[in-house]
Amino acid sequence: MDTSTKQDSEVPKTVDPVIAEGKFFAAIGYLSILCFVPLFLKRDNKFAQFHGRQALIIFLLEVAAALLTVVPVVGEVVFRLAWLAFGIFSLAGIVKVLINEYWEMPVIYQIARKVTL
């Protein structure tokens, strides 16, 4: 029996201190209007800012989709589809935060990287 592989798998991996410090704030940022929490409370944390910017774009797109509900029938359908899509993106973002990853969301990241606060 090879004990070196068993011991290596039991050793916990160290987490980057920047990620550890910003993890909570980055995760709650994906919860709608709470996107402002990491943007303003963790200005010096790269991880929280990265995810906070993406969460801000998702939130703004949610607001835009909600405004479309004034259009009869079509607006409601678009809103429901957008709500589902942005919910999935937010959930995926939270999962990526919890596994300590920087994830560039398709389309969202290209917009978010241009945001300066």
N, C-alpha and C positions, 0 to 999 in steps of 0.2 A: 504494500500500500504506500502510495506516494503522499507523504504528509505535507510537502511544500505547497502543493496545489490546494489542499484543504485549508491550510493556514492562510494562504493568499486570498482565498475567497471570503474568509471570515474577517479580514481586516477592512474596517469601514473606510470608504473613500472620503477624503477631505473635500469640503466645499469651499469654493472661492469666497472670501469674506465679503466681497461686494455683493455677491448673489445672496448670501445668507442674510445680510443686513436688509436688502431690498425685497426679499421674497414675498413677505406678507403684503407689502404695499403694492407690489406689482400684481399680485393675485387679485386683490380687491379692486384694483383699477379696472378690471374687465367687467365689473358690475355696474353698468350703465353710467350714471352721473358721477359715480365714485372714481371715474378716470382722472379727476382733478386731484385726488388725494396723493398719488405718487408724483404727479407733476409739480405740486407745490410743497409737499412735506419732505420729499426726498430728492431735492434738486441736485445734490452732489453724488447720487447713486446712479451709475451708468445702467445697471440692470433694471431698476425701477423706472428710469426715464425711458428706456427702450420700449418696455411694455406699456408704459403710461401713454406714450405717443400713439402707439397702435390702438390702444383702447379709446383714446380721444377721437381718432378717425372713425372707429366703429360707432361711437356715441353720436357723432355728428351725422353719420349716414342714417342712424336710427331716427334721429330728429327729422331729417329730410324725408325719410319714408313715412313718418307719422304725418307730416304736412300734406302728403299726397292723399290722405284719407278724405280730403275735401272734394276730390274728384269721385263722383258716384261710380260704384261697382269696380271699375278698373283700379282706382286708388286703394280701395280696400284689399283687393287681391294682391296688388304690388306690396302693400304694407305687410300683409301676412307672410308672403314669401320672403321679404326682406327681413322681417322679424325672426323667421326661422333661420335664415342664412347667417345673420349677425349673432344669433344665439349660439349657433354651432361654432362660429369663429371665436366668440368669447369663451366658450367652454374649452375649445382647443387651446386658446391662449392660457387659460388657467392651468390646464394640464401641463403645458410646456413650462410654465413658471414653477410648478410643483416638482418637476423633474430637472430643474436648474438649467434650462435651455434658453438661448436666445433664438427665437423662431421668427423668421421673416415671412409674415403672412402674404400670400399672393395678392397683388394689387394694393392692399392696405399698407404694406411696408414702404412701397415706392412713394406713396403720399406722405406717410408719417415721417420719413427721413427728411423731408423738406420743412417740417414744422420746427420753428425756433421759438423758444419761450424765454 
